[in-house]
Amino acid sequence: MKRVLIVVFDGAQSLDITGPLEVFTGAGRYDVRTGSIEGRPIRTSSGLRIAPDVELSEKSDTEDLVIVPGGAGTKTTDHRLVGWLRTHGPKAERLMSVCTGAFLLAEAGLLDGRRATTHWNHCRNLAHRYPAVTVEPDPIYVRDGNVATSAGVTAGIDLALALVEEDCGRDVALTIARHLVMFLRRPGGQRQFSAQLQAQVAARDPLREIQRYAAEHPAADLSVEALARRANLSARQFSRAFAAEVGTPPGRYVDQVRLEAARRLLEEGPTNIEEVARECGYGTPEAMRRAFVRELGIAPADYRERF
């Protein structure tokens, strides 16, 4: 039985804790415990109270795997927790962080000289605050030696499944993934989130209407000139206003909308590649293939097979 310790603290994200916990306990080959400073009960960012199994102290046992979750609680550094990680992290066989838990590992110096990732919305901040860390913003998770970091929230489950597969074999990991209604390996990277979620929603009604129109009509003429006419603005005014309010240029936004529409069609049914390309405004299957490879690192046909 491998010993797994999940470090918990006030403000941790509940799913960052319970997601990996479900994976490792589901394997039946790990002794999984939670631990906090002084062994005190903690309250997660969602209000869930957790009574830890053990106290994190200088006399803490050496673990096979230490997991550090993320959450709002990582914004205010608990120097006792960071000190514990700095002392005991190097003693663990493996270290793993979920989401913004990477900030705690970085603060403890455990990511210096390593590649790492975190939630897509926090990658730039991680790179800025810790220049000794090579931050990779797209992967679902990154493994560098015995340290593994994962992207936002549910990516901790992906990483946990990968570690279980390494320890216990593919069949065990696949059984857990099926039980959790998860893919053993998700295609692509963090860029697979909704274009509407990635972009800010425009403040003005005409620009919000443009966002809605693009999402509902991906095969339409979505050129800057055409969208500007719908918004009753010049192309130059429209481009500036859209980028300022939505947070991305209109052409890039259209690319994201079309990619998301194509993904959904491929996931939903047996529609052929040519029809998907036409319905999503790509014009040709080759244009759609290039977009998928550029953004997701996988061709449309392979994407559909995995779903």
C-alpha positions in Angstrom: 0.0 0.0 0.0 1.5 3.3 -1.1 1.0 6.2 1.4 -0.8 9.2 0.0 -1.1 12.4 2.0 -3.4 15.2 0.9 -2.5 18.5 2.5 -5.6 20.5 3.4 -6.0 24.1 4.6 -8.7 26.8 4.9 -9.9 28.0 1.5 -8.8 24.9 -0.4 -11.0 23.9 -3.4 -13.1 21.0 -2.4 -12.8 19.1 -5.7 -9.1 19.5 -5.7 -9.1 17.4 -2.6 -12.0 15.0 -3.2 -11.3 14.3 -6.9 -7.8 12.8 -6.4 -9.0 11.2 -3.2 -11.7 9.3 -5.1 -9.3 8.1 -7.7 -6.6 6.8 -5.3 -9.1 5.2 -2.9 -10.9 3.6 -5.9 -7.7 1.8 -6.8 -7.7 0.0 -3.5 -3.9 0.1 -3.3 -3.3 3.3 -1.5 -3.5 4.4 2.1 -5.0 7.9 1.6 -5.0 10.4 4.4 -5.6 14.1 4.8 -3.5 16.4 7.0 -3.5 20.0 8.2 -1.3 22.2 10.3 -1.9 21.3 14.0 -4.5 18.7 12.7 -7.2 21.4 12.9 -10.5 21.0 11.0 -10.5 23.1 7.9 -13.3 24.8 5.8 -12.9 24.6 2.0 -13.8 27.5 -0.3 -17.3 26.1 -0.8 -17.9 25.8 3.0 -17.3 22.1 3.3 -15.7 21.2 6.6 -13.0 18.5 6.7 -11.6 16.9 9.8 -8.1 15.9 8.8 -6.7 12.4 9.7 -3.3 13.6 10.8 -1.4 16.7 12.0 1.3 18.1 9.8 4.3 18.5 12.0 8.1 18.3 12.0 7.7 14.6 12.9 5.5 13.8 10.0 6.1 10.5 8.3 7.7 10.3 4.9 5.0 9.8 2.2 5.0 8.1 -1.2 2.9 10.9 -2.6 2.1 14.3 -1.2 -0.8 16.2 -2.9 -1.3 19.9 -2.6 -4.7 21.3 -3.7 -5.4 24.8 -4.9 -8.2 27.2 -4.1 -8.7 30.7 -2.7 -6.7 29.7 0.3 -3.5 29.8 -1.7 -3.8 33.6 -2.1 -2.8 34.2 1.5 0.4 32.3 2.2 0.4 30.2 5.4 4.1 30.3 6.2 3.8 27.2 8.5 2.4 25.2 5.6 5.0 26.5 3.1 7.7 25.7 5.7 6.3 22.1 6.1 6.3 21.6 2.3 9.9 23.0 2.1 11.1 20.5 4.7 9.0 17.4 3.9 8.3 17.8 0.2 11.8 16.7 -0.9 11.5 13.6 1.3 8.4 12.4 -0.5 8.8 9.9 -3.4 6.4 12.1 -5.5 4.8 15.5 -5.2 1.6 16.5 -6.9 -0.3 19.8 -7.0 -3.8 20.5 -8.3 -4.7 23.9 -9.8 -3.3 26.8 -7.9 -1.6 24.4 -5.4 1.4 25.0 -7.7 1.8 28.4 -6.1 2.4 26.7 -2.7 5.0 24.3 -4.2 6.6 27.3 -6.0 6.7 29.3 -2.8 8.4 26.4 -1.1 11.1 26.4 -3.8 10.0 22.9 -5.0 9.4 24.0 -8.6 12.6 25.9 -9.1 14.2 24.8 -12.4 11.2 22.6 -13.3 8.4 22.8 -15.8 4.9 23.2 -14.3 1.3 24.2 -15.0 -1.7 25.5 -13.1 -5.2 26.8 -13.9 -5.1 28.6 -17.3 -6.2 31.9 -15.7 -3.3 31.9 -13.3 -0.4 30.7 -15.5 0.8 34.2 -16.3 0.8 35.1 -12.6 2.7 32.0 -11.6 5.4 32.7 -14.2 5.7 36.3 -13.1 6.0 35.6 -9.4 8.3 32.6 -9.8 10.7 33.2 -12.7 12.7 30.1 -11.8 9.7 28.0 -12.9 9.0 27.2 -16.6 5.2 27.6 -16.8 3.4 25.7 -19.6 -0.1 27.1 -19.9 -1.7 24.5 -22.2 -1.2 21.0 -20.8 -3.8 19.3 -18.6 -0.8 18.3 -16.4 3.0 18.4 -16.5 5.4 15.9 -15.0 9.0 16.9 -14.4 10.9 14.2 -12.5 9.1 13.3 -9.3 7.0 16.5 -9.3 3.7 16.7 -11.2 1.4 19.7 -11.5 -2.0 19.8 -13.0 -4.3 22.5 -14.5 -7.6 23.7 -13.1 -9.6 21.7 -10.6 -10.8 18.6 -12.5 -7.4 18.2 -14.1 -6.3 16.9 -10.7 -8.4 13.8 -11.5 -6.7 13.4 -14.9 -3.3 13.5 -13.2 -4.3 11.1 -10.4 -5.5 8.7 -13.0 -2.2 8.9 -14.8 -0.3 8.1 -11.6 -2.6 5.2 -10.8 -2.1 3.8 -14.3 1.7 4.1 -13.7 1.5 2.3 -10.4 -1.3 -0.2 -10.9 -1.7 -0.6 -14.7 -4.1 0.5 -17.3 -6.9 -1.8 -16.4 -7.2 -0.5 -12.9 -7.0 3.2 -14.0 -9.6 2.5 -16.8 -12.0 0.9 -14.3 -11.8 4.0 -12.1 -12.2 6.4 -15.0 -15.3 4.5 -16.2 -16.8 4.6 -12.7 -16.2 8.4 -12.5 -17.5 8.8 -16.1 -14.1 10.2 -17.0 -11.8 9.7 -20.0 -8.6 8.0 -19.0 -6.7 10.5 -21.2 -8.4 13.7 -22.3 -7.3 14.9 -25.8 -5.9 18.3 -26.2 -5.1 20.7 -23.4 -6.6 23.4 -21.2 -7.7 25.3 -24.4 -10.7 22.9 -24.5 -12.9 25.3 -22.4 -15.8 27.2 -23.8 -15.0 30.3 -25.9 -17.8 32.1 -24.0 -16.1 31.2 -20.7 -12.6 32.1 -22.0 -13.6 35.5 -23.3 -15.1 38.2 -21.2 -18.7 39.1 -22.0 -19.0 42.5 -23.7 -20.6 45.3 -21.7 -22.5 46.9 -24.5 -25.6 45.3 -26.1 -24.4 45.4 -29.7 -21.2 43.6 -28.9 -23.0 41.0 -26.7 -25.4 40.5 -29.7 -22.3 39.9 -31.9 -21.0 37.2 -29.5 -24.4 35.5 -29.5 -24.8 35.7 -33.2 -21.3 34.2 -33.8 -22.0 31.3 -31.4 -25.3 30.5 -33.1 -24.2 31.0 -36.7 -20.6 29.7 -37.0 -21.1 29.1 -40.7 -22.1 32.7 -41.5 -19.9 35.4 -42.8 -18.1 36.3 -39.5 -15.5 38.6 -41.0 -14.6 41.8 -39.2 -16.4 43.8 -41.9 -19.6 41.8 -41.7 -19.7 41.8 -37.9 -19.0 45.5 -37.8 -22.0 46.2 -40.1 -24.2 44.2 -37.7 -22.9 46.3 -34.8 -23.4 49.6 -36.9 -19.7 50.5 -36.4 -16.8 50.9 -38.7 -14.5 48.0 -39.0 -11.8 49.9 -37.1 -14.2 51.0 -34.3 -15.6 47.5 -34.0 -12.2 45.8 -33.8 -11.1 48.2 -31.1 -14.3 48.0 -29.0 -14.6 44.3 -29.3 -11.0 43.6 -28.2 -11.3 46.0 -25.3 -14.6 44.6 -24.0 -14.3 40.9 -24.8 -10.6 40.6 -24.2 -9.6 39.1 -27.5 -9.7 40.3 -31.2 -12.8 39.5 -33.1 -11.0 37.2 -35.5 -9.5 35.2 -32.7 -12.9 35.0 -31.0 -14.5 33.7 -34.2 -11.8 31.0 -34.4 -12.6 29.9 -30.8 -16.4 29.8 -31.5 -15.9 27.7 -34.6 -13.6 25.3 -32.9 -16.0 24.8 -30.1 -18.9 24.3 -32.5 -16.9 21.7 -34.4 -15.9 19.9 -31.2 -19.6 19.6 -30.1 -20.7 18.2 -33.4 -17.9 15.6 -33.4 -18.8 14.6 -29.8 -22.6 14.4 -30.4 -22.9 12.1 -33.3 -21.7 10.4 -36.5 -21.7 13.6 -38.7 -18.9 13.2 -41.3 -15.9 15.5 -41.2 -16.8 17.3 -44.4 -20.2 18.2 -43.1 -18.9 19.4 -39.8 -16.3 21.6 -41.5 -19.1 23.1 -43.7 -21.5 23.7 -40.8 -18.8 25.4 -38.7 -17.6 27.8 -41.3 -14.3 26.2 -42.1 -15.0 25.8 -45.8 -12.8 22.7 -46.2 -11.9 19.7 -44.0 -8.3 20.7 -44.3 -8.9 24.1 -42.8 -10.7 22.5 -39.9 -7.9 19.9 -39.5 -5.3 22.7 -39.3 -7.3 24.5 -36.6 -7.7 21.4 -34.5 -4.0 20.5 -34.7 -3.0 24.1 -33.9 -5.3 24.5 -30.9 -5.8 21.0 -29.5 -2.8 19.1 -30.9 -5.1 16.5 -32.4 -6.8 16.0 -35.8 -10.7 16.0 -35.9 -11.0 12.3 -36.8 -8.8 11.3 -33.8 -10.7 13.7 -31.6 -14.0 12.0 -32.5 -12.6 8.6 -31.9 -11.7 9.5 -28.4 -15.1 10.7 -27.7 
